Amino acid sequence: MKIVPVMLKYDYGIAERGESLEKRGFLPALKNIGEEVVPFWLEEHGFPNDKESLQREIISFVKRENPDIVFFVLMRDEVALETIEKLSKKYITINWFCDDNWRFDSFTKYTAPRLRWSITTDKYSLDKYSEIGYSNVVLSQWASYDYVDNIDFENIDYKYDISFIGGISSSRAWAVNYLRRRGYNVECFGAGWPNGRVSYEDIKQIILHSKINLNLSNSVSKDIRYILDDEKNIDEYMRSSKRVEQIKARNFEIPCFGGFQLSQYAPGLEDYFDIGKEIAIFSSIDELELNIRYYLKNENKRMEILKASHKRARDYTYTSVLKKAFETIMNNSKKHRTRRKKAADADKPALKKAAIQTVDFFCRNRMFDLNDKISNRDNCLYHWYLLREKLKEKGYELNTHDINDIAASEFVIYSDMPQSLQRLDNNFLILFETSLIRPDNWLVENHKYFKKIFVWHDDYVDGKKYIKYFWPNKIPDTIDFNIEDKRGFCTLIAGHKLVFHEQELYSERIKAIRWFENNHPEEFDLYGMDWDKSIYSRDGRIIDGNDYPSYKGRIESKYDVLKKYKFSICYENVRDIRGYITEKIFDCFFAGCVPIYLGAPNITDYVPENTFIDRRKFATYEELYSHIKNMPDDEYMGYIEAIKNYLKSEKIRLFSAENFVNTVVEGIISSI
């Protein structure tokens, strides 16, 4: 299941307020549920200043990613109703409605009908959904973004008697001041309070180290003492739509983090906690004071409720609640899709057969399987998957040659030059390997039986028989860069190989590795296959040994490794071939790692020169090391910003899997 969350990256879209709950809570939960999650951050595409272009970018991004689900946590009108309606025609669209208890009539009833599915946290609004004729609604609830396990409750070092975490409001300030006047020491954290906002990690610690964690409502107070305390309070009481208490995320965060909770009662709270045994509640300022005095004096009772609530809260994380909601949605959507597909298939003409010849490893359509973690490492099969889907739209069913017989297929695609041909018509060739590995790929006399040949090699392209393609990549919308993740200085990821040719760069990689190992071993790590194995000549002599002290082993994901390093030695397998720009430099870009590149002589024709370090500019590795070691932080961040800008630009789309697919499909369809 692939999910595209369209959400705010920062709290209310304001960077100064820190990360949003969507990024901290919903995104990790979605990643735990879906096989692939690609977020679209609204602030990075024009919100809130250019909402018109924002709508176009949302539609374009979703179309490019082609997810199963588009997930929203809408605040107001950041995503236009027309945009939602358009996406809902093709994708399962879901919105988490946050405030149905007081915003249903002004917001939800206009938005929900445009969505495939809605999730509400207010059971009392279910009837309202029914009244507007909308049935695809799932009841869920707020939750915690984490659960702290193995807490030693008997030895907690308490720092606060009473604490409150949340933004200031007039009613909250009045309640806190009331308690302080009565002699209680209440520490408050959040926007507007003297202590200010705190990080998510600080929230955990404050909750754990507070004897009593208050959960104060943000709804309008009905206490006559508060109403008459200030003329503004009277106006607020008359005008505010927040007239009903609401269950919020803090109700679940407090017990999940090991805190004792004293919460203002909200309707439905008893559905999640056993009141008096797993949570303490109050409904007035007088009850609040009464409970504070009782639980500060009765430690055993406080601890009994604390332990019970922590145990109960294990199921109240975003991963848990979203998983249940998504299971309901997907089960119902699957039934609907099955019925719709049967009806559509009955009217469709049968697909024509097409074949692709590949090696045995990728047979049985393995080359199209994005869920195969072994063969699809770092999304290397994504372009083949898209090619199959695109040809299906054109009326052709593309399967590997062991499934669709070559002789019986309308056309055949070959990935690199085949050893032999079973037919002489409607053959199409895609060349990947260089002449170092496959010299037969580039012999012109071998090309006469192919209608079109798709090449990356600029010197072959004629726009007629030889069609230019760019190395396909699954391009993320942004890089989630964090300088604190850069614990390593420089790395190299490649397999241990040697080829004897004047243009090969395998030996140049080894020179780089040996230089770092001999001069700055503490600042270099090596990853990849077979560096712990020697390379032998045909007559059995060792031509390169296995003594690489910097070798850290094989890896499952280049992205997960590269994001931990500032720089990466990024050499192509061969130098000085125009247009030979493979995935290597893009792997670095996607991980927010600055590449040190060597390979294609015309790299800057396609990739901006301010996004990478050009190895050709340095005569020795000493010069290169001195340059990157002494690079000022602002210069390094300049590379990162240039990479981010490149990934947002249209220029990067040349190297997208989508562009590769469009090039190949257009070339084939126009020729048969």
N, C-alpha and C positions, 0 to 999 in steps of 0.2 A: 504494500500500500504506500503510495507516494502522496505526500501532503505538502501543500504550499500555504503556510500561514501568512496572512496579510495583516500586519499588526504594527503597533507603535513600539519603537525600540527604547524610547525613554518615557518616563512617567509623564503622562498627559502630552507627550510629544516635545517635552522641554528637556534638553540635554543637562541643564544645570540641576535638575531634580533627580538625576541618576537613572539607573536602569528601570524599565517598566516591569510590572508584574507579568506582563505578557512574555518578556524575554527571560525573566528569572524563573517564572513558574510554568507558564504554558509551553514554551518552546522545549525545555528538557523533557517534559511529559510527552509531548508529541513525538519527540525523537525516540522515546522508549516504546511508543506504540507503532509508529510507521517504519517501514524499511528504509525510506528516504524522505527527508524533510528539508525543504529549500525555502528559507524565509524571505519574504519581501518586506523590507522595512520602509514604512511610509515616509519617514523623515528624509530618507536618502533619495527620494524621487519627487520632491516638490512640496510635500506637506510641511506647513499649512499654507504656503504662499501661492503655489501654482496648482490648484486642484484640477484644472482642466487637463494639463499635461499628465498629471498624476493618474488620471483615469485611463489614458492611453497606455501608459507604462504598465499599469496593473494588468490590463488585458493582454498586452504584448508579452509580458513576463509569464503569465499563466499559460498562454498559448504555447510559448517556447518550452516550458517545463512539462506541460501536458500531465498534470497530476490526477490522482483519483479524487482528492478532496481539496477544496479551497476553504481554509478556516479563518474566520474573522473574530475579533473581539472589538466590535464597533463602539466608539465613544459617542459620535454624533453623525455628521454628514461627511466624514473624511473619504468614504467610498460612496459614490453616487448610486442612487437606486437603479439607474439605467445600467450602470456597470455590473451591479450584482445580478440584475435580471439577465444580462447578456451572458455572464459566466455560468449562471444556473442552467442555461439551455444545454450546456455540454458537460459540466462538472457537478459533482456533489458539493454544494456550497452549504456551509454550516456557520452560524454565528452563536457565540456565547453571549446571551443577553444578561447584563449585570444588574440591572435595576428595574425589573419588571414590576416590583411592588409599588413603585411611584412613577415609572416612566412608560408604562405599557401604552397608555392612551396617547401620549405625545410622541412616541418614538417607535415602539415595537410593532404596533398594529399597522404601521405604514411600511416597515422594513421586512418583517417576517414573510409576508406573502411573496416577496421576490426571491426568497431563499428556498433551497430544497429542504433544509432542516434547520431547526432552531433548538438551542439548549437554554432552558430557563432555570434559575435558582429559586423561583418563587412558586410553590405549589398552589397558592391561591390565585395565580394568574392562568392556570390551565383552563379554567372555564372561559376566560377571556379569549384565549386562542380559539377555543371551540366556537365562540360566538361570532368570530370573524371568518369562520369556515376553514380554519387552518388546523390540520391534524398531525403534521409532521413535527411534533415537538417532544422533546425528551426532558424529563425532570432530573436535574442533577443538583449539585450544591458546590459552594466555594470549598476550598481545600487549602492545604499547606504545600509550599514548594519543596519541602524536605521533611524528613522524619529522623530525629536523633535517637539512636538506639543505645542500649547498654549504659544507661545513666545510673550512677551511684547516688541514689536519692538521699541516702543517710549521711552523705558527706559533702553536700553542696555548700559552697562558701557564699552565703547570701550577702549581696552588696546593698540591696534596696529592700525596705519593708514593702513599699507600694510603688508600682511604676505604671505608666501608661505610654503606649507607642501609637502615634497617629497624629494627623494634622490638627492644628488648633482650630477651634470654632468657638463662637461666643458661648454656646451651651456647655461645651467641654471645659472651657476656661472657668466658667462660673462654678461648675461642679468641683474642679480641682481647687479653686480658691476657697470654696466652702469647706472642704476637707482640711486645707491648711490652716484656716482660721480656727478649726476645731482641734488643732494640735497634731495632725497627721502629716508625716513627711512624704509627699508624693513627688517622684521624679518623672518628668515628662520629656518625651523625645519625639521629634517630628517637625514638619514645616510649621513655622510660626512660634514654636516654643524656644526659650533661651538656649536649650541644649542643641537645637537644630535637628536636621535630618541625620539619620544614621544608616550605615550600610546594612545589607541583608545579613552579613555575618555578625555584625554588632547586635542586630535584632535578636538573633539566637541567644547570644550571651546575656543580654539584658533580661530576656524572658526567663532563662534558666536560673539566673542569680537574683530574681525578685521573689520575695515570699508571696506577694499578691500581685497578679497582673490584671489591671482593670481593662475592661472592654466597654468603653463609653460610646454611646450612640451619637450619630451625627444627624439624627432626625430632630425635628423641632421639639423643644422641651415643653411639657405641659404643666410644669411646676409653676404655680402662681407667683412664688417668690422670685423665680428667674424672670418671668414675663414682666413683672412690675419693677425689676431691678434697673431697667434702662428702656427708654422710648424705642430704641432700635429693636429691642427684643419683642416689643408689642407688634411692631411692623413685621418682623420675621414670623411671628406666630400667625399673623393674619394672612401672609402671602405665601409661605413655604408650602411646597407640595410634598415634602418629606414628613408625612404625618404618621407613618407606621414604622415601627422598629424593623430592622432588616438584619438577617444573618449575614455576616461578612467573613472574609478569609481569616481574620485574626481569631475568630472563634475556634478555628482548627489549628492555626499556627502555634498558639500558646500551648496546648497540650502536646502537640507534635514535638515541640522543642523542650519539653520537660517542665513546663510552668504550670502553676496553680492559677486558675481563671475565675475571676469574679466578674460576671458579664451582665450587662443590662439585658433584660429578657426581650427576646424577639420571637414572634409567632413561628412555631415550627421547630424551635430549638430542641424541644423534647424528642423530635424524631431522630436526633443524632447523639444526644447525651441523656443519661438518666439524671434528671435534675435532683440535686441534693446528694448524689452519690458519685457523679462524674463531673459535675459542674455546679458552681454556686452562682445564684442569680439575684438580681435586685430589680425593682420597678420604680423606685423613688430615691431621692437623695438620702432620705432618712433610713431606708432599708440598706442602702449602700454603706452608710456609716455603721449601722448595726452589724452587718456582715464583716466589715473590716475589723471591728473590735473583737468579734467572736473568733475569727480565724487566726488573728495574731496571737490570741491567748490560748487557743486550742490547737496546738501543733499536731497532735495525733490525728485529729479529724481532718485538718488541712492536708496532711501527708496521705491519708487514706484516699481522699478525693483526687489528689494529684496523681497518685500511682494508677488509679482506676481510669482516669481520663487519658493518661498517656498510653495505656494499653488499648483503650477503645480507639484512639486517634490513629492507630497504625493504618487503618483503611481510608483515612481522610487525606490523601495526597492527591495532587493533580493527576499523576499517572494513574492512580486507582480510579478516580471518578471519570476521567476522560476515557479510559479504556472501556468502562461499562457503557458510557454513552455512545461511543463509537461502535461497539459491538451491536447495540440496538439499531443504530442507524445503518450500519453496513449489512446487517441481516435483512432488514426491511428493504434496503436499496437493492440488494442482490436479487430478491424475489421480483422486484419491479423491473430490474434490468433484464432478468431472464424472460419475463413475459414480453417486454418490449423488443428484445432481440429476436425472439421466435417470430414475432409478427413482422419485424423488418426483414429477417432472413428469408421469409416466405416470398417476399417481393423482389429480392435481389437475384440478379443472374449469377451463375456459378463463377467463381474466380478461376482465371486462367493460371496455369502452372508456370513457375519460373524456378530456376535452380542456381545455387551458388556452390562452386566447388571449393572445398576447404580440406584441411588436414583432419585425420581421424579424431584428434582430441576435440574438435569443434563440431563433429557430426552429431546426428540426432537433434539438430537445431540448438545445440548447446551455445552456439555463437550468438544466439538472440536472447539468452536467458540472463536477465539482469539480477535474478535472485541467486545465481550461482556465485558464491563468494570466492571460489577458487579461480574460476576463469574470468570473472568480471571485476578483478581487483582495480581499484581506483577508476571505476566506470569505463574501463577500456572497451567494453562491448556496446556502449550506448549508441554509437553511430550505426552499428549493424542492426540493433533493435529498431531504431528510427527508420532505417532504410526499409526494413520489412513492413513496418506500419504504413509508410508512405506508398509503397508499391501496392499494398492492399487497398488503399484509397483509389488507386488507379486501375484496380480490377485484377491484380496479379497476386497470387499466393507464392511468396518466396520461401523455399525450404532448402536445407542443405542437400547435396547431391545424392545422399543415401536415402532420402525420403522422396524427393521429386526426381524422377529419372531424367538424365540430361537429354537423351534423344527425344523424349516426349514433351519437353518444356518449350515454351514460346521463345525464351531466350535464356542464356547462361552467363553468369557473372563469375569471373575468375579473380581470386585474390593472389596476385603475383603469377608469373608465367607457369602454366601447367607443363608437365613432362610430355603430355600427349593430348590431342583433341579428339573427341568422339564425334564431332560434327563441324561443319565448315561455315555455318550461317548463324547469324544473330548471337555472336560471341562478343562479350565485353570484358575488358581487362582493366583491373585497378592495380597499379604498381606501387608497392610500399618499400620493399627492400632496395638498398643501394647496390651498385655494381660490385662493391666489396664482398657482399654476401651472395648476391644473385646476379652474376654477370649476364646470364641469359635473359634477365628482365629487359635489358637495354639494347639488345641486338635488334636492329630495325628489321632484319629479314625474318625475325620471329613474329612480327606484328601484322603480317598481311592477312591473317584469317580473323582479325578482330575489327568490328565496325567502328568502335570508339575505344580509345585507351586513355584512362584517367591518370594523370601524373602530377607529382609535386615539382618536378624538375623544370625550371624555367626555360632551359635551353631547348626543350623538346616541344613546348606548347606552340600550337599553330591555330587553335580555336576551331579546327575542323575534325581531324582524326585524333589529335592529341589535345585533350581538354585539361586545363589546369584545375587541380583541387588543392585545398589547404588541409593540412593534417587536422583531423577532427578531434574536438575536445568537448566535454560536457562543461559548459562555462557557468560558474556560479554568478549570481548577480553582484555580490560584493564579497570582500574578504573580511572576516571577523578578526581583525588584527588586535593583538594585545601584547605590548612590549614586555610585560611581565612574564609571558610564556617563553620568551627567548632566553632560555637557560644555556643554550649551546652557542658557540661562536660560528663554526663553519662545519659543513658536512659534505659528503659525496654519497650518492645513491646510484649504484650501477652493478651489473653483473661482472664477474671476473672472466674476462675474455681477452684474446689477442688475435689479431689478423695482420698478416704481413702485406702491407700495401703503403705506398708513399703518402696517401691521403688519410690513413686511419688515425683515429684519436684515442684508441684504447690504451696505447702506450703513454700518451700524454696524460691520461687520467692517473696512470701508475706513477708518473713523475710527480704529479701534484700530491698524491698520497704520501709518497716517500719523502717529499720535501717537508710536509707538515709533521710527519712522524719523526724526522730527524731534527727539526728545529723548534716546533711548537706543538708537541704531542697532546698537551693538555687542552688545546683549543681546536681539536679536529676529531671527528668521528666518521667512521666508514660503515656503510650498510649495503646490503645486496646479497646476491646469490654467489656461493662458491669461492669466496675469498679465503676460506679455510681449506681449499683444495688446490693442489698444484696443477699447472698446465703443462702437458707433455707434448713433445713433438711426435711425428709419426714413427720415428725410430726409437721412441721410449725415453728420450732425454727430457729432463725438466727444463723448461724454458722460462717459467715463472713460478716461484715457490708459493707457499701458503703462510709465510711468516709476516702477517700484517697486524701489528699490535693495536692499531686503531679500529680493527674490525669489531663491530658490535652485533653482527648477526643478520639474519633475514628479517624482513618486516612484512606486515600484512597491508599497511597503507602508507604510501609515500607522504600523503597529506599530513597524517598524524605525526610523522617524524619531522618533516620539513618545517612545520609551524613552530617548532621548538628552537630553531636556529636562525641566526641573523643572515647568514650567507650560505650559499650552496655552490660547489663546483659543478657547473652545468655544461658539459661538453657533449656535442653530438657524437655519433659513432665515426663520422667522417667529416673532413673539413673541405672548404672551397668548392662546394657544389651549390650552385645558385638555386634557392627555393627549398633546400632541404632543412626545414624547420619542423622538428617533431614535437611531441608532447612535453619534452623535458623542461623547457623554459616555462611552459604554462603550468606544469606541476608546481614550480616554485611560486609563480604569481598567485595561484589559487590558495596557497598556504601562507601567503604574506611573508615569503622569504626572498631576499634579493639574490638573483642568480648571477654567477660569474660565468659568462657565456663565451663559447668558442664553437664555431661550426660554419654556418652559412655565411658567405662573404657579403651577401646583400640583406642581412638580417634587418637593418634599419629601413629597408624599403617597406617592411611589413610590421615591425615592432618598434615603438618609440625608443630612441637611444637613452632616454632618461629613466627607463624602467629596469635597466640591467647594467652590470659592469662588464665592459668589453675587454676580454682577456688580451686581445691583440695590442692594446695600448701599453702593456707592461712587458719590458724586455726579460724580466726574471721573476721568479716567485717571491724573491725578497722585496722587489718593488711592489708587487701585488699585495703582499701581506702588509707592508708598511701603509699602503693606501687604505685598506679596509680596517686595519687595527686603529689607525689614527683618525678615522672618519668621525667628524662631529655628529652629535645626535640629530641636529637639524638637517644635516645633509642626508643622513640615513633615512629620516622620516620623509625627506623629499622624494626618495626612491619609492617609499611605500605609498605616498600620495599619488605619485605618477602611475604606479601600478593600479591603484584603485580607480583613477580616472580612465586609464586604458580599458579596464574591465567594464566600465560604464559606457564606453564609446562604441560607435558603429564599427570601427576598425577591427575590434576583436572578433566581430561576428564572422569575419572571413574564416577564422579558425574554429568555428562552431560546428558541432555535429550536424546541426540543421542545414548549414550551408553546404557541407559535404553531401548530405542526402539530396538536397535540391539539385546540386550539380550533376550527380550521378543519374538521378531519376529523369531529369530533363534530357540529359544526353542519350539515355536509353529509349525513352518514349518517342523522342523525335526521330529515332533511327529505325523503328520497326513498323 
